[in-house]
C-alpha cells in the first residue's frame, strides 16, 4: 500500500466500528485497512504505510496507548488518533504523551471523524514544509 494522504488503518476489536468507519471513510475517498488486534495492527503498519491510524484503547491483546509505542518508526509521520468509548483524563494525557495526535470519544459522528482527520493531516503537512 503506497503512502499517500488517503491510506487509513482502523484498529478496533468491535466489528461494527470497523464496518462503520470503513464505510464512512471509503465514501470520502480514503483507502481503508482494518485490524482487530494490536498485533495485527503492528504487522500491517510494518508492511504498509498509512497516513492515518485510528486506534481503539481497549484491544484484546494490548492497550491502544501502549500500541502507540510499538508501532514501527516509519509511523512517526503518520497521524495517530485514539478513538475510545472509555475516556478518562488520565488516558487522554497518556495517549498524547505516547504520541497520539488527537483523541476522540465514541460514539464519533462521521463529520467529526472526517474533520479531525483532515485537520491533523493538514497540521502534519505544515510541519513537514
N, C-alpha and C positions, 0 to 999 in steps of 0.2 A: 504494500500500500504506500504510494508516494506521499510525501509530506506536502500538504497544502492546507490552506485555512479551512478546508471543508471536512477533514477527517476527524471523526469523533469516536472515542471509546467510552461506552456507558458500562459502568461496573456496579451491579446490583444483584442481589440474590432473589429479588422479587420479580417473577416473570412478567407481571402486569406492568411494572415500572419500565422494564426493558422494552416491552411492546409499545407502550405509550410514547416514551422518549424516542424510540426508533421511528415511529410514525410521524411525530411532530418534527423531528429533525430532518428526516427524509423528505418530507413535504416542503421543507425550506432549503433544500439543496445540499444538505450535508450527507456525507457518506458515513454510515454508522456501522460500528462493530460493537459487539457486546461481550461481556464476561460476567459469569455468575459467582466467581470466587476471586479472592485476591491473587492466588497462584496463577489462575488463568489470565488475569489482568497483567501480571508481571510477564508471563510468556508472550502475550500479544504485544506488550509495549517493547519487549526486546526484539521481536520480529518485525514490527511495523512502527511507523512514525505517525503520531497524531497531533493535530493542532490543539485539541481539547480532550481532556479526560474528566468525565463526571464520575465521582466516587461516592458510594454509599459508605457510611461509617460502620454499620453493623453487617459485616460479611461473615459467612460461616467459618472461615479459616483464619481471618486476620482483621484487626481493627482498621478501618479505612484511613485513619490518620497515620497509623504505623505503616500502612501500604505506601503512603507518600514518600517515605524514606527508602523504600525498597524498589521503587521504580528506577529503570536504567538512567544513567547520567544524561543520555540524549533527550530525556523527558524534561530537562531543565528549560527548554524552550517551548514547552507545552503548557497551555493554560490548564490548571488543575482546579476543579470546582467540587467541593464537598456538597452532597445532597443528602439530607438526613431527615428522618422523622423523629429522631431522638436528640433534640437540640438542648445544649446547656452552654452557658457562657464559657465554662472551662474547656469544653470540647471545641468550641469556636476558636478560642485563643490557641489551643494546641494545634488545631488544623492549620491556622495561619503560620504559627511558629514552625511547623513541619513542611511548609512550602505551598499550602493551598492559596490560590489567588482569590477565591471567594467561597462563600458558604451560603447555601440555600436550604430552607426548611420545607419539608413535604407537608402538605401537598403543594407542589410547584405549579403555578399557572403557566401554560405554554408560552404566553407572551413574556413572562418574567424570565423563564429559562432562556428564550431566544435573545432577549435584551441583554441579559448577563453575559452570555457567550459572546455576543457582538461587542459589548463594551470591553471585556477582558482581552479579546483578540486585538482590538484597536489599541489598547494600552501596551500590549506586547509589541506591536508594530512600531509604536512611538519609541519604546525603549531600545529597539534594535536599530533605529535610524538616527 
